[in-house]
Amino acid sequence: MPNPYAHSQPADPVREFAGREDELRRVRSCVESSRSGNVTHVFIVGEWGIGKSSLLNKLLPELQEQGPVIHEDLAVGKDQARWFYNALFSDLYERKPAGITQELFSDLDVEDHRRLRKLLKAIWDGLQKSEAAPNLIVIMLDNLERAQPEFLAGIRDVFQRLALEGARYMLIFAGKELPTVGETAADPV
């Protein structure tokens, strides 16, 4: 029988996941804080094979019971922003937010952070008009070490502003290392 805790793949979140109670508690606390209006983003950082993806997979079903969760692995390539926003908008559009049409997504310019933010805010507002209005949308992105600096800078610009505008999108990112976006490690990614 193969070792279920081998570095080659994440542990099964139901049968093989063990430990990490402190980390689970901290992430759950950040989720609850975000649900109540104080949006907190989480970065899970550690060496390859240490259990970051397993931790995300453990949290996924629990968070999905509480509301929308978008879970993706960061794509490798030059156009990470286009890939990310296309995946995000596709998933959110399937939830049928009021007042949002497919035409709003045409000619998506991922460099236009203001338009991206306005579209995400409109989607949030449209979802709030539904019977099952979410009080938080969680976006999980794994393999952050693949991120290009400009991709992270754009994400930071869009999602920090959204939180200030009352749209509760929480980012939970995992990767081998936290890429530095700004000039200092204090850059509030």
C-alpha positions as CSV (number, residue, x, y, z in Angstrom):
1,M,0.0,0.0,0.0
2,P,1.4,3.4,-1.0
3,N,2.1,6.0,1.7
4,P,-0.9,8.3,1.9
5,Y,1.3,11.1,3.2
6,A,3.8,11.1,0.4
7,H,4.8,14.5,-1.1
8,S,3.5,13.5,-4.5
9,Q,-0.1,14.5,-3.9
10,P,-2.4,16.1,-1.2
11,A,-3.8,13.8,1.5
12,D,-7.4,12.8,1.2
13,P,-9.2,15.4,3.3
14,V,-11.6,12.8,4.8
15,R,-9.6,9.6,5.3
16,E,-6.0,10.7,5.5
17,F,-5.8,14.3,6.8
18,A,-4.3,14.6,10.3
19,G,-3.2,17.4,12.5
20,R,-3.0,21.1,11.6
21,E,-5.7,22.0,14.1
22,D,-4.0,25.4,14.9
23,E,-3.9,26.3,11.2
24,L,-7.5,25.2,10.6
25,R,-8.6,27.2,13.6
26,R,-6.7,30.3,12.4
27,V,-8.2,30.1,8.9
28,R,-11.7,29.5,10.2
29,S,-11.3,32.6,12.5
30,C,-10.3,34.7,9.4
31,V,-13.3,33.3,7.5
32,E,-15.7,34.3,10.4
33,S,-14.1,37.7,10.6
34,S,-14.6,38.1,6.9
35,R,-18.2,37.0,7.1
36,S,-18.9,39.7,9.7
37,G,-17.5,42.4,7.5
38,N,-13.8,42.6,8.3
39,V,-12.4,40.9,5.2
40,T,-9.1,39.2,5.9
41,H,-7.0,37.5,3.2
42,V,-5.0,34.4,4.1
43,F,-1.7,33.2,2.7
44,I,-0.6,29.7,3.5
45,V,3.1,29.5,2.9
46,G,5.5,26.5,3.2
47,E,7.8,24.2,1.5
48,W,6.6,21.8,-1.2
49,G,4.9,18.7,0.2
50,I,4.3,20.2,3.6
51,G,0.5,20.0,3.3
52,K,-0.7,23.4,2.0
53,S,-2.9,21.9,-0.7
54,S,-4.2,19.3,1.8
55,L,-5.2,22.1,4.1
56,L,-7.1,23.8,1.3
57,N,-8.8,20.5,0.4
58,K,-9.7,20.0,4.0
59,L,-11.4,23.4,4.3
60,L,-13.1,23.3,0.9
61,P,-16.3,21.2,1.7
62,E,-16.8,23.0,5.0
63,L,-16.6,26.4,3.3
64,Q,-18.8,25.3,0.4
65,E,-21.5,24.5,2.9
66,Q,-21.4,28.1,4.1
67,G,-21.4,29.8,0.7
68,P,-19.7,30.2,-2.7
69,V,-16.1,29.0,-3.0
70,I,-14.0,29.2,-6.1
71,H,-11.0,26.8,-5.9
72,E,-8.3,26.9,-8.6
73,D,-4.6,26.0,-9.2
74,L,-2.7,29.0,-10.5
75,A,-2.0,28.6,-14.2
76,V,1.5,28.7,-15.6
77,G,1.9,31.2,-18.4
78,K,2.2,34.8,-19.3
79,D,-1.5,35.7,-19.1
80,Q,-2.3,34.7,-15.5
81,A,-4.6,37.6,-14.9
82,R,-6.8,36.8,-18.0
83,W,-7.0,33.1,-16.9
84,F,-7.8,34.0,-13.3
85,Y,-10.6,36.5,-14.1
86,N,-12.1,34.3,-16.8
87,A,-12.3,31.4,-14.3
88,L,-13.6,33.7,-11.6
89,F,-16.3,35.4,-13.7
90,S,-17.4,32.1,-15.3
91,D,-18.0,30.6,-11.9
92,L,-19.7,33.7,-10.5
93,Y,-21.9,34.1,-13.6
94,E,-23.2,30.5,-13.2
95,R,-24.7,31.7,-9.9
96,K,-27.0,34.0,-11.9
97,P,-26.4,37.4,-10.2
98,A,-29.3,39.8,-10.8
99,G,-28.6,42.4,-13.5
100,I,-25.5,40.7,-14.9
101,T,-25.4,39.8,-18.5
102,Q,-22.8,37.9,-20.5
103,E,-22.1,41.1,-22.5
104,L,-20.5,42.6,-19.5
105,F,-17.7,40.1,-19.8
106,S,-17.0,40.8,-23.5
107,D,-13.6,42.5,-24.3
108,L,-12.4,41.9,-20.8
109,D,-9.3,44.1,-20.2
110,V,-7.4,42.6,-17.3
111,E,-5.3,45.7,-17.1
112,D,-8.3,47.9,-16.3
113,H,-8.5,47.2,-12.6
114,R,-11.2,49.8,-12.1
115,R,-13.5,48.0,-14.6
116,L,-12.7,44.6,-13.1
117,R,-13.5,45.9,-9.6
118,K,-16.7,47.5,-10.8
119,L,-17.8,44.2,-12.4
120,L,-17.0,42.2,-9.3
121,K,-18.9,44.7,-7.2
122,A,-21.9,44.5,-9.6
123,I,-21.8,40.7,-9.3
124,W,-21.6,40.9,-5.5
125,D,-24.6,43.4,-5.5
126,G,-26.5,41.1,-7.9
127,L,-26.0,38.1,-5.8
128,Q,-27.2,40.0,-2.7
129,K,-30.6,40.3,-4.4
130,S,-31.0,36.5,-4.6
131,E,-32.8,34.5,-2.0
132,A,-29.6,32.7,-1.0
133,A,-27.5,35.9,-0.8
134,P,-23.9,35.0,0.3
135,N,-22.3,36.9,3.1
136,L,-18.9,35.9,1.7
137,I,-17.3,34.6,-1.5
138,V,-14.1,32.7,-0.8
139,I,-11.5,32.4,-3.6
140,M,-8.9,29.7,-3.0
141,L,-5.8,29.8,-5.3
142,D,-3.2,27.1,-4.9
143,N,0.4,27.1,-6.2
144,L,1.0,30.8,-5.6
145,E,4.8,30.4,-6.3
146,R,3.8,30.4,-10.0
147,A,2.5,33.9,-9.7
148,Q,4.0,36.7,-11.7
149,P,4.5,40.0,-9.7
150,E,2.2,42.0,-12.0
151,F,-0.6,39.4,-11.5
152,L,-0.3,39.7,-7.7
153,A,-0.2,43.5,-7.8
154,G,-3.4,43.6,-9.9
155,I,-5.2,41.2,-7.5
156,R,-4.1,43.3,-4.6
157,D,-5.4,46.5,-6.2
158,V,-8.8,45.0,-7.1
159,F,-9.6,43.0,-3.9
160,Q,-8.4,45.5,-1.4
161,R,-10.7,48.1,-2.9
162,L,-13.6,45.7,-3.1
163,A,-13.4,45.0,0.7
164,L,-13.5,48.8,1.3
165,E,-16.6,49.0,-0.9
166,G,-18.4,46.3,1.1
167,A,-18.0,43.4,-1.4
168,R,-16.9,40.5,0.7
169,Y,-14.5,38.5,-1.5
170,M,-11.9,36.6,0.7
171,L,-8.7,35.3,-0.8
172,I,-7.1,32.2,0.5
173,F,-3.8,31.6,-1.4
174,A,-1.3,28.9,-0.9
175,G,2.2,28.5,-2.2
176,K,5.8,27.7,-1.5
177,E,6.7,31.3,-0.9
178,L,4.9,34.6,-0.7
179,P,6.1,36.6,-3.7
180,T,7.0,40.1,-2.9
181,V,4.9,42.6,-4.9
182,G,6.0,45.9,-3.7
183,E,9.3,47.4,-2.7
184,T,9.1,46.0,0.8
185,A,7.9,42.9,2.6
186,A,5.3,45.2,4.3
187,D,3.4,45.6,1.0
188,P,-0.2,44.8,2.0
189,V,-0.9,42.0,-0.5
